Amino acid sequence: MDTEKFIERAQAVAARVSRAADEEAVAHLIAEDQTRFGAENVGVVRAACGIAETGTCVVITDDEETRLKTMLPEVSVIVLRADDIVPNLADTAAFLRERQSGDRISYTSFITGPSRTADIERVSAIGVHGPLDLHIILLEG
Amino acid sequence: MSHTPPASNREYHRQIADSLADSFLRRTLDKFAVEYRASRDKVFSEVAERELIGRIAEVKDSAAKHIEDLYARFKQEAERRGAVVHRAADAAEACAIIAQIAAENGVKRVVKSKSMTAEEVGLNAHLKKNGIDICETDLGEWIVQLRGEGPSHMVLPAIHLSRDQVADEFEKATGEKQDHEDVQRLVKVARRELKPKFHEADMGLSGANFCIAETGTLAIVTNEGNGRLVNTLPRVHVALAGLDKLVPTIDDALTALQVLPRNATSQRITAYTTFIGGAGPCAKSPTGRKILHIVLLDNGRTKLAADPLFSQVFRCVRCGACANVCPVFRMVGGHRMGHIYVGAIGLVLTYLFHDRKIAKTLCQNCIGCGSCKAVCSGGIDLPALIGEIRARFSREDGAPLPARLASVAMKNRTVFHTLLKFMRFSQRPVAGTDGFVRHLPMALFGKHGFKSLPALAPKSFREQWPTLERRPAQPKMKIALFAGCAQDFVYPQHLKAAMKVFAAAGVEVVFPMTQTCCGLPLSMLGETATAKEVARQNIAAFAGDCECIVTLCASCASHLKHGYVRLLGAEAEAFAAKVIDFSSFVHDKLGRDVLRLQPRPEKVAYHASCHLCRELGVKEAPRELIRRAAEYVPSKEEESCCGFGGTFSAKFPEISAELMRKKLENVTASGATRLVLDCPGCAMQLAGGADRQKLNLRVTHIAELLADALAIGLE
């Protein structure tokens, strides 16, 4: 149920969602994007978890390179295991707390759809400073 | 629209006239107001709205109380993760600290993501003065920066500008011809122009939505993706935030994050929510680590935290919802509805953080409809705070003449009522026979001529009382009637209709003659001492035995019920508990079998008075009664303010007129031939407007509709 809700909510904010049965299917989907948009225009990262309520991917981006992969390329691909989807935003509290325990330094990104703005006449526009396209690959099974 | 704060009331009215004449602004804000309401309702239907708002209020109230502990914890946790935390006492110190950080790190170029706190301290101007190039990267902020303006909305900074105006600015900035129609293309221009700036910048400057004390973490909410570039690409990151952004735990931030985006932009969550827990790796930094400075701004906040009333402003999460629903904002735009911060909270923060003189002018421009309070993310009682600011100005600067006169006259009921009778005598030559002032040239009224003015009734309700039937043969219940000045002296027919309804339902009515004005106008004018005095007079007048104290005026009802407890505390509680508005009384206390109604073949629209639907939360009872008495035709924006707002319509007739026009337009479109309401103030405004516009629309109190629909002879 969380998976279906996740898909509905992610699509509602203009994310593309694909389902993959295994790693091989994931690799295939990524290769497709790279062919279509050019490998240099596609950034691929893995999500730590997802949030069904909001269609969000939670990505550990402590390291600068991973972070930039979700920001600079025009196409952002995030691979998310369906098993890692939690129902609600509030359910991420324990995860966030664990990430910041002791004196650990962290940078956690909650990503929901491609970058967007409504700053000109409240007209919705996709792709401002971040990706124009967010492709979520749901790894099931 | 330039963004100069008003230097005087006269100047302010001139600016308002300009805004009202700006047809693009009016169209945009009208559309926004309607669409925002609908999308907000939709996105909040998925969560427990009131519960979440209650939790935010609780967390932030507690944060205000423990501000020093939270600050100490945050500093310790952030610094053990490699950040440097500064505390700035005021705007000048915040600017100096940031300029110093820039100097120490050889910073020449700064990219900035959205920060209202930076606007508050005037950071851009300060850094520019120090020879630093600072570039806004949020699209809306960049546009207003190019125009040399401030934001006109906390979340939608350029909402006052058309695509055409934006294209003009982009042409100047790029030296290239731009598409004036295609918004998507204009957005691409910003992407292309700003991209190199992120890479070239030495420092990124951001705000923060939450500073989480338990882990020293910054939580930042954005949509465009510029925020993450700002805090990632340059080697230095400075985050500037008010001390009010401190929250104890991650859970607290996650609670508020369920409300902030929903309230700000009707999103479940924004595209990016970022949790920065310390100074992470950074390729461009000489040490390989990000140089992270967090500047927490006081600027009066610790003093506020200790204030029993104003500590509520800590609950503000800067979502901008108070502007989105404000009928005045809708008319005049953000540059006229705040100085730096915008909306109802903007009026309050202008007083608390900025210029006292500007605040004194701006604070008058609240109609008191309570729309902001009803949607505020932290449940801040914004109208009460604005009222208190007006009261303070009255106390500190001396009240304006009308307020002083009202105060003197109303303190003594006999004097007040004698004065009203004198006014009735003196209006005789001009009063028409239909309840309106008729025999004066409209030119005399100037800006106030948008509605016909009601005449005082030839005989007040209290003068007619001895002749009225008030005790049925076998009374089922006994109530006391609170008349309110407007119905007692202008619209006694409202009360007489109610008497018919009471008689038909077997209700005995008492009318204490020593009752006086409820005192709401005095509270609105900031005359608190006299307001308390008349409250005590009314409590004494209604000390006798009765089940309920019924009033036909929504404003009086809300003031008697909530205002008295605010003014007098426990002393007013027993009285307040008995107070009930007419519609609720008839609907809740008299059963369908007690009050029989025969539906009339009449299309009736409803205007939900602000004080009834928001202050008292009464929504269903009047609509249900209309359905029982006639054919109820819903109209658009039933709960929008009519523009009366007590003294507001006299102070800002130009805004009042526009609100009234919109309201009557919606009602007329419904096809109704009668409009009913629960408040004599709204009746004055809307009956006066309908008369002036010669509409085929009767405006009556709901009691008059019920009296007309009484099923006499059915028994």
Chai-1 contact restraints between the chains, C-beta under 6 A:
chainA,res_idxA,chainB,res_idxB,connection_type,confidence,min_distance_angstrom,max_distance_angstrom,comment,restraint_id
A,T54,B,R268,contact,1.0,0.0,6.0,A-B,restraint_1
A,T54,B,I269,contact,1.0,0.0,6.0,A-B,restraint_2
A,T56,B,I269,contact,1.0,0.0,6.0,A-B,restraint_3
A,D62,B,G280,contact,1.0,0.0,6.0,A-B,restraint_4
A,E64,B,P281,contact,1.0,0.0,6.0,A-B,restraint_5
A,E64,B,A283,contact,1.0,0.0,6.0,A-B,restraint_6
A,R67,B,T232,contact,1.0,0.0,6.0,A-B,restraint_7
A,M71,B,R228,contact,1.0,0.0,6.0,A-B,restraint_8
A,M71,B,L229,contact,1.0,0.0,6.0,A-B,restraint_9
A,L89,B,L254,contact,1.0,0.0,6.0,A-B,restraint_10
A,L89,B,Q258,contact,1.0,0.0,6.0,A-B,restraint_11
A,A90,B,L254,contact,1.0,0.0,6.0,A-B,restraint_12
A,A93,B,I250,contact,1.0,0.0,6.0,A-B,restraint_13
A,A93,B,D251,contact,1.0,0.0,6.0,A-B,restraint_14
A,A93,B,L254,contact,1.0,0.0,6.0,A-B,restraint_15
A,L96,B,I250,contact,1.0,0.0,6.0,A-B,restraint_16
A,R97,B,I250,contact,1.0,0.0,6.0,A-B,restraint_17
A,Q100,B,T215,contact,1.0,0.0,6.0,A-B,restraint_18
A,Q100,B,G277,contact,1.0,0.0,6.0,A-B,restraint_19
A,D103,B,R80,contact,1.0,0.0,6.0,A-B,restraint_20
A,D103,B,R81,contact,1.0,0.0,6.0,A-B,restraint_21
A,I105,B,R81,contact,1.0,0.0,6.0,A-B,restraint_22
A,I105,B,G278,contact,1.0,0.0,6.0,A-B,restraint_23
A,I105,B,G280,contact,1.0,0.0,6.0,A-B,restraint_24
A,S106,B,G277,contact,1.0,0.0,6.0,A-B,restraint_25
A,Y107,B,I276,contact,1.0,0.0,6.0,A-B,restraint_26
A,Y107,B,G280,contact,1.0,0.0,6.0,A-B,restraint_27
A,T108,B,F275,contact,1.0,0.0,6.0,A-B,restraint_28
A,S109,B,T274,contact,1.0,0.0,6.0,A-B,restraint_29
A,F110,B,T273,contact,1.0,0.0,6.0,A-B,restraint_30
A,T112,B,I269,contact,1.0,0.0,6.0,A-B,restraint_31
A,T112,B,A271,contact,1.0,0.0,6.0,A-B,restraint_32
A,G113,B,A271,contact,1.0,0.0,6.0,A-B,restraint_33
A,S115,B,E224,contact,1.0,0.0,6.0,A-B,restraint_34
A,S115,B,G225,contact,1.0,0.0,6.0,A-B,restraint_35
A,S115,B,A271,contact,1.0,0.0,6.0,A-B,restraint_36
A,R116,B,N223,contact,1.0,0.0,6.0,A-B,restraint_37
A,R116,B,A271,contact,1.0,0.0,6.0,A-B,restraint_38
A,T117,B,L139,contact,1.0,0.0,6.0,A-B,restraint_39
A,T117,B,E224,contact,1.0,0.0,6.0,A-B,restraint_40
A,D119,B,L139,contact,1.0,0.0,6.0,A-B,restraint_41
A,D119,B,G140,contact,1.0,0.0,6.0,A-B,restraint_42
A,D119,B,A158,contact,1.0,0.0,6.0,A-B,restraint_43
A,I120,B,R163,contact,1.0,0.0,6.0,A-B,restraint_44
A,I120,B,V166,contact,1.0,0.0,6.0,A-B,restraint_45
A,I120,B,V183,contact,1.0,0.0,6.0,A-B,restraint_46
A,I120,B,L186,contact,1.0,0.0,6.0,A-B,restraint_47
A,E121,B,R163,contact,1.0,0.0,6.0,A-B,restraint_48
A,V123,B,V183,contact,1.0,0.0,6.0,A-B,restraint_49
A,A125,B,V183,contact,1.0,0.0,6.0,A-B,restraint_50
A,A125,B,Q184,contact,1.0,0.0,6.0,A-B,restraint_51
A,A125,B,V187,contact,1.0,0.0,6.0,A-B,restraint_52
A,V128,B,V187,contact,1.0,0.0,6.0,A-B,restraint_53
A,V128,B,E224,contact,1.0,0.0,6.0,A-B,restraint_54
A,H129,B,E224,contact,1.0,0.0,6.0,A-B,restraint_55
A,H129,B,G225,contact,1.0,0.0,6.0,A-B,restraint_56
A,H129,B,N226,contact,1.0,0.0,6.0,A-B,restraint_57
A,H129,B,L229,contact,1.0,0.0,6.0,A-B,restraint_58
A,G130,B,G225,contact,1.0,0.0,6.0,A-B,restraint_59
